[in-house]
Amino acid sequence: MKGLPVSAWATNLDDLDRDLLLRAAIEATRTLILPEWESKRPDDRRPQLALEATEAWIATKSVEAIANAKIAAKDCTAARNETFGTDHRVPEAARALAWAASAKDKDNANIWDALTAIEGELLARIALVAEYHRGPEQRRAIISVLRRVLEPPPAPADQPAHTGPVPYAASGNFSVGQQLVHAKFGDVVVTAAGDKWIDVQLADGTTKRLAQKPR
């Protein structure tokens, strides 16, 4: 069974915030394919350590965090080689996300590789039991986890839209004066809004332009 091509992930997700994409892909790896690895290899934490190293880099962006992520990625290469033909796509996905820490800005190729590995692992599992009809279900599971991270929760219908800061996501739609919480920049305020963009003011007074869903 074949999964989505890398180009399909890129076409639908490439305009989103990179750190948020990384968090979403980490969550998909951790939720959908890591548990089986943990049950089979409780003493082999190489994929888990790679995900944790990537999260540490997202939080700090430090040189040390990049170095640790590179080490974790190389360890996952060894884990992939050792398990090739069985569960190799689990460390493959974790490795791709760890390599993303040292990628150039706006280079999301490693994230697409991770999503491809996740889908490939899920499809391989249903192929083992010849349940090919469950292919679309696996893709929906990935999308469901990604949405949980990428999309802010909807505001309750009986409350005004601006009740307080809301999480920023490029798939959201915002208005001037609205307070947001950005994964990288913290608390920000929308100062201008276009069809596909917003300008936000950071706590230090600087302004950044971010993407938003077309109105």
N, C-alpha and C positions, 0 to 999 in steps of 0.2 A: 504494500500500500504506500502511496506517495502522499506526502504532506504538502502544505503550501510552499511555493517557492519563496526564497528570500525577498524577491522583489515585491511580493504581496504584503509582507510585513512592513517593508520600507514605505510603500505607497500609502498605507493607512496610518502609520504611526510616526513617520520621520519628522513631522513638524512639532512634536511634543517635546516638553522639557526633558533633557537627557537624563538628569538625575532621577526624575520621576519614572522614566522608562526603565532605568536600571532597577529601581525599587520594585517596580511591577514585575520585571522578569525574574528577580530574586524570589519574590513571593510565589510566582508560578512554579519555579524550580522546587522551592521548599515545600509547597503544598501538594503538587501533583506527582512528582517523580522521586523526590528524596526519601519519603517514608519507606518505600520498598527497599531501597539501598540500605537504609538504617536497620531494617529488620533482617536482611541477609548478612550485612557486614557491620555489626554494632561497634566493632573496634577500629573501623576504617573511617576516619572523619575528614578525609581530604576534601570531598566536595563541600561539607559543611564549613570547613575552615576557609575555603575559597569564597564562599558567600559572605562569611563574616568579615573577611579581609576587604571585600568590595564595599560592604556597608561602612567599614571604618574609613575607607577612602572617601566615600560620599560625604561622611560627616566632617572630615578634617582637611581633605585635599592636600595632605602633607606628603613630602618626599618619602618619609618613612612608610607611610601607608601605601604608596605606589610600590615601593620595594617589597613590602610584605605581600601585596597582591600578586606581584610577579612570581614570588617564591611559591605562593599557593597555586597559581596557574600551572607552573612547571610540575608541581606535585600531582596535579590533576591529570596532566599529560601522562605521567607514569601510571596513575590509576586507570586511565582510559586504555592504555596499552595492555595492562594486566587483565582487564575484563572485556577486551574486544570480542564482540560476538554475543555477549550476554547483556550486561548492564552498562556498557561503555558510554552510552549517551548521557548518563547522569553526571559523571565527572566532566564529560565534554561540555555540557551546558554550564556547569559551574566554572570550568576553565575559561570559557568564552566571556563570562561576566567579569571574572578577575582580570582578564586581559583588557577589558574595556576601561579599566582604571588608568592605564597608560596610553590609551588611544588619543588621537588628536581631537580637539574640540569639534563637536558636531559629527564626529565619525561614529556612527551607530552600527557598523558592520558586525561587531562582536555581539551586540544585543540581538540582531537578527539571527546570528548563528546559534545563540542560546535558545531562542524561541523555536528554531528549526529542530534543534536537538530534543527539546521538550516534546514537541509534537511527534518526532520520530520515535521516541521512547514509548509514548502512549500508544502509537499505532503498532509498534512491534509487540507490545504486550497483548493487544487484542488479536493480532495475527497468530500468536502462539496457540490460542484456543479457537482459531477460525471464526471469530465473531466480527467479521469484516463490516457488517452492517452498523457497527458502533463507531465507525470512523468519524462521522459528523459530530457525534456526542463528545469525542475527545477534543475536537477543535472548539466546540462550545465551552468546554470546561476551561480551556486556556483563556478564551476571550472573557469568560466570567471573572476569572481571577484578575486579569489585567484591568478590567473595568473597575473592580473593587478598589484598586489603587489609583488609577488614572482619573476617575470621575469623582467629583465631590458629591456627597450625599445631597439629594434634593431637599430644598427648604420645605418645612411643613406648610400645607396649603392655607392654614388659618393664621399664619404669622406673616408680618411684612418681610420683604426680601432682605432689607438691610438691618438685621437684628444684631449683627456683630461680625467680626472677622470670619471669613470662610476660606477653606483651602483653595489655593490656586490650582487650576488644571487648564491646559491648552484647549481641552474639549468643552470648557465652560464658556459662559457669556457674561460680561461684567459691564458695569456702568460707572460713570464719573462719580467720585466720592465714596465708592465702595471700599471697605477695608478687607484686605486679603492676607492670608498667611502663605508665604512661598517657601518651598522645601529648602531653598538655598539662601534666599535673601531675608527670610523672616517676615515680620509685619510690614506691609506696604499699603499704600493708598492709591487708588486709580485716579490719575489726574487728567487723562485724555483717553478717548476711545474711538477707534475706527471700525470698519467692518470686520477685519481679521486681526486686529491688534489692539493693545492697550498700552499706555504709558503709565508706569507706577513710580511713586516716590518712595525711596528707601528711608530707613531711620536716620541715615547720615546726610540726607538731603539730596542725594544723587537720584537720577532718573534712569529707569531701564525700560526698554520696549519688549513686550511679551506677546505671544500669540494668543488668540482666542477663537472660539468657534464663530463662523460667520453668522450674522444676525438673520 
